[in-house]
Amino acid sequence: MSGSAYRPFAFFGATILWTWAFWLALAVSGLEAWESPGRWLVYAGGTGPLVMGLWFQHRHSGARGLRDLWVRLIDPRFAPLWLWATALLLIPALSLMAHFVLWLGGAPEPVLALPRDSWAATLDLAVFLFLLGPLPEEIGWRGYGLDALLARVSPLAAAGLLGLGWGAWHLPLFAVPGYYDAFDGPPVLWLFLWSILMKSILMTWGYLVSNRSLLLMVVFHFMINATGEVIPMPADAEAVFQLLLTVVTVLAAVRLWRIGRRQSPCG
């Protein structure tokens, strides 16, 4: 069936159910996340946004919708150059600024955590980070989920709802043995959820400004994950980073609110 109405809450419910089925099974099994067969449960759960995004997109608009999704995923021309620079540099810049603030107070300078064995090891890390989250997640979260929410609510409300669903989707990973060992230990839960909400607002603004570029969203999501691996963030630096991120996000939220006002029939 194609041409049906958007179903954002069905999409989020189905995505979370799919993912949680695998990740909760892994959590209660006691299997290690990055040892077989545990890793395959991690990967299978991670495909939830991809599988459900494609399924719901096809039900909504058939082959036409899937072609549109594909074009927005591979064509860099949707976003202007300044927005590409923002997607590539914003999160690394905020991370380095957080370290710089602490360095002014006497903390040691940050040490980059790139693999030192070879360029091949660095490439392996980049491919792993790209395939583990940004590509499959963004096809679902922004490829279908955000459009579906925007058809129902204002841009700022859509960003908030997506952030809540995106954050909830991750929750079982905190109970999976060894999962965060590959990422320098588990984050503080409330800071993690707050950060996802802030990034959801930023990404919604970028999505609308870029004429719904999925490629831009994938790149920004990749830079979030890659920065966390390359620039280790101790607790004090994390707090400063979240403060800086929140300040930037407030500016994006104001822009989203204005976009919503312009789109409102009463605006």
C-alpha positions as CSV (number, residue, x, y, z in Angstrom):
1,M,0.0,0.0,0.0
2,S,1.2,3.5,-0.8
3,G,-0.2,7.0,-0.3
4,S,-1.2,6.5,3.3
5,A,-1.0,9.1,6.0
6,Y,2.2,9.6,8.0
7,R,2.2,7.5,11.1
8,P,5.0,9.0,13.3
9,F,4.0,7.4,16.6
10,A,3.5,3.9,15.0
11,F,7.0,4.3,13.5
12,F,8.6,5.2,16.8
13,G,6.8,2.4,18.6
14,A,7.7,-0.2,16.0
15,T,11.3,0.9,15.9
16,I,11.7,0.8,19.7
17,L,10.0,-2.6,19.9
18,W,12.3,-4.0,17.2
19,T,15.5,-2.7,18.8
20,W,14.6,-3.4,22.4
21,A,13.7,-7.0,21.5
22,F,17.3,-7.6,20.5
23,W,19.1,-5.4,23.0
24,L,17.0,-6.5,26.1
25,A,17.6,-10.2,25.0
26,L,21.3,-9.4,25.0
27,A,21.1,-7.6,28.4
28,V,19.4,-10.5,30.1
29,S,21.5,-13.2,28.4
30,G,24.7,-11.9,30.0
31,L,26.6,-12.2,26.6
32,E,29.3,-9.7,26.0
33,A,28.3,-7.0,23.5
34,W,31.4,-7.2,21.2
35,E,32.0,-10.9,21.3
36,S,30.0,-13.3,19.1
37,P,27.1,-14.0,19.2
38,G,26.4,-10.9,21.3
39,R,27.7,-8.5,18.7
40,W,25.1,-9.8,16.2
41,L,22.3,-8.9,18.6
42,V,23.8,-5.4,18.9
43,Y,23.9,-5.0,15.1
44,A,20.4,-6.5,14.6
45,G,18.9,-4.1,17.2
46,G,20.7,-1.2,15.6
47,T,18.9,-1.8,12.3
48,G,15.5,-0.9,13.8
49,P,15.4,2.7,12.5
50,L,16.6,1.6,9.1
51,V,14.1,-1.3,8.7
52,M,11.2,0.6,10.0
53,G,12.1,3.9,8.3
54,L,12.1,2.1,4.9
55,W,9.0,0.1,5.7
56,F,6.9,3.1,6.8
57,Q,8.3,5.3,4.0
58,H,7.2,2.7,1.4
59,R,3.8,2.5,3.0
60,H,3.4,6.2,2.9
61,S,4.5,7.0,-0.6
62,G,5.7,3.8,-2.3
63,A,8.6,3.7,-4.7
64,R,8.4,7.5,-5.2
65,G,9.1,8.1,-1.5
66,L,12.0,5.7,-1.5
67,R,13.6,7.4,-4.5
68,D,13.2,10.7,-2.8
69,L,14.9,9.3,0.3
70,W,17.7,7.9,-1.8
71,V,18.3,11.2,-3.6
72,R,18.4,13.2,-0.3
73,L,20.9,10.6,1.0
74,I,23.5,10.8,-1.8
75,D,23.1,14.3,-3.2
76,P,25.3,16.9,-1.4
77,R,23.7,19.9,-3.3
78,F,20.8,20.2,-0.9
79,A,22.9,22.0,1.7
80,P,25.0,25.2,1.1
81,L,28.7,25.1,1.8
82,W,28.4,27.0,5.1
83,L,26.0,24.4,6.4
84,W,28.4,21.6,5.4
85,A,31.1,23.4,7.3
86,T,28.8,23.6,10.4
87,A,28.0,19.9,10.2
88,L,31.7,19.0,10.0
89,L,33.2,21.5,12.5
90,L,30.5,22.4,15.1
91,I,30.8,19.4,17.5
92,P,34.7,19.2,17.3
93,A,34.9,22.9,17.9
94,L,32.6,22.8,20.9
95,S,34.6,19.9,22.3
96,L,37.9,21.7,21.9
97,M,36.4,24.9,23.4
98,A,35.3,22.9,26.5
99,H,38.9,21.5,26.9
100,F,40.3,25.0,26.3
101,V,38.1,26.5,29.1
102,L,39.4,23.8,31.5
103,W,43.0,24.3,30.3
104,L,42.8,28.0,31.2
105,G,41.9,26.8,34.7
106,G,45.0,24.5,34.9
107,A,43.7,21.2,33.4
108,P,46.0,19.3,31.0
109,E,45.4,19.8,27.3
110,P,43.4,17.2,25.4
111,V,45.1,14.2,23.9
112,L,43.7,12.9,20.6
113,A,42.7,9.2,20.7
114,L,43.2,8.3,17.0
115,P,44.5,4.8,16.3
116,R,48.2,5.0,16.0
117,D,48.8,1.6,14.3
118,S,48.1,2.6,10.7
119,W,45.8,4.6,8.4
120,A,44.0,1.3,7.9
121,A,43.1,1.2,11.7
122,T,41.8,4.8,11.4
123,L,39.7,3.9,8.4
124,D,38.4,0.8,10.1
125,L,37.3,3.0,13.1
126,A,35.6,5.5,10.7
127,V,33.7,2.8,8.8
128,F,32.7,1.2,12.1
129,L,31.3,4.5,13.5
130,F,29.6,5.3,10.2
131,L,27.8,2.0,9.9
132,L,27.0,1.5,13.6
133,G,24.8,4.6,13.9
134,P,24.7,7.5,11.5
135,L,23.7,5.8,8.3
136,P,21.1,3.3,9.5
137,E,19.7,5.6,12.2
138,E,19.3,8.7,10.0
139,I,17.4,6.8,7.3
140,G,14.8,6.2,10.0
141,W,15.0,9.2,12.4
142,R,15.2,12.0,9.8
143,G,14.3,10.0,6.6
144,Y,10.9,9.1,7.8
145,G,10.4,10.0,11.5
146,L,11.0,13.7,11.3
147,D,9.0,14.3,8.2
148,A,6.1,12.3,9.8
149,L,6.3,14.5,12.9
150,L,6.5,17.7,10.9
151,A,3.2,16.8,9.2
152,R,1.5,16.8,12.7
153,V,3.3,19.3,14.9
154,S,5.5,22.4,14.8
155,P,9.2,22.1,13.9
156,L,10.3,22.7,17.5
157,A,7.8,20.2,18.9
158,A,8.9,17.7,16.2
159,A,12.5,18.2,17.3
160,G,11.6,17.6,20.9
161,L,9.5,14.5,20.3
162,L,12.2,13.0,18.0
163,G,14.8,13.7,20.7
164,L,12.7,11.9,23.3
165,G,12.2,8.8,21.0
166,W,15.8,8.8,19.9
167,G,17.0,8.9,23.6
168,A,14.6,6.2,24.7
169,W,15.7,4.0,21.9
170,H,19.2,3.8,23.4
171,L,18.2,3.0,26.9
172,P,18.7,-0.8,26.8
173,L,22.4,-0.3,25.9
174,F,23.1,0.9,29.4
175,A,22.2,-2.7,30.6
176,V,24.2,-4.5,27.9
177,P,27.4,-6.0,29.4
178,G,30.5,-4.5,27.9
179,Y,28.8,-2.3,25.3
180,Y,30.2,1.0,26.4
181,D,33.6,-0.5,27.0
182,A,34.3,0.1,23.3
183,F,33.4,3.8,23.8
184,D,35.5,4.9,26.9
185,G,32.9,3.8,29.4
186,P,29.2,4.5,29.8
187,P,28.0,8.2,29.8
188,V,26.1,9.8,32.6
189,L,22.5,8.9,31.7
190,W,20.8,12.3,32.2
191,L,23.6,14.1,30.4
192,F,23.4,11.6,27.5
193,L,19.6,12.1,27.2
194,W,19.9,15.9,27.4
195,S,22.6,15.9,24.8
196,I,20.5,13.8,22.4
197,L,17.6,16.3,22.9
198,M,19.9,19.2,22.1
199,K,21.3,17.5,19.1
200,S,17.8,16.7,17.8
201,I,16.9,20.4,17.9
202,L,20.1,21.3,16.1
203,M,19.6,18.6,13.5
204,T,16.0,19.6,12.9
205,W,17.1,23.1,12.2
206,G,19.8,21.9,9.8
207,Y,17.4,19.5,8.1
208,L,14.9,22.3,7.3
209,V,17.6,24.8,6.3
210,S,19.1,22.2,3.9
211,N,15.9,21.3,2.2
212,R,15.7,18.0,4.1
213,S,19.2,16.7,3.3
214,L,19.7,13.3,4.7
215,L,23.3,13.2,3.7
216,L,23.9,16.3,5.9
217,M,22.2,14.5,8.8
218,V,24.4,11.4,8.4
219,V,27.6,13.5,8.3
220,F,26.6,15.5,11.4
221,H,25.7,12.3,13.3
222,F,29.0,10.8,12.2
223,M,30.9,13.9,13.5
224,I,29.1,13.5,16.9
225,N,30.2,9.9,17.2
226,A,33.7,10.4,15.8
227,T,34.4,13.5,18.0
228,G,33.5,11.5,21.0
229,E,36.0,8.8,20.1
230,V,38.9,11.1,18.9
231,I,38.6,13.8,21.6
232,P,38.1,12.0,24.9
233,M,35.8,13.9,27.3
234,P,36.4,13.6,31.0
235,A,33.5,14.5,33.3
236,D,34.4,18.2,33.9
237,A,35.0,18.8,30.2
238,E,31.7,17.0,29.4
239,A,29.8,19.4,31.7
240,V,31.3,22.5,29.9
241,F,30.6,20.9,26.5
242,Q,27.0,20.3,27.4
243,L,26.7,24.0,28.5
244,L,28.1,25.2,25.2
245,L,26.0,22.8,23.2
246,T,22.9,24.1,25.1
247,V,23.7,27.7,24.3
248,V,24.1,26.9,20.6
249,T,20.9,24.9,20.6
250,V,18.9,27.7,22.2
251,L,19.7,29.8,19.1
252,A,18.6,26.9,16.8
253,A,15.4,26.5,18.9
254,V,14.5,30.2,18.3
255,R,15.0,29.8,14.6
256,L,12.8,26.7,14.6
257,W,10.1,28.6,16.6
258,R,10.2,31.3,14.0
259,I,9.9,28.8,11.2
260,G,6.9,27.3,12.9
261,R,5.3,30.8,13.3
262,R,5.8,31.5,9.6
263,Q,4.2,28.1,8.7
264,S,1.2,28.6,11.1
265,P,-2.0,29.7,9.4
266,C,-2.4,32.2,12.2
267,G,1.2,33.4,12.0
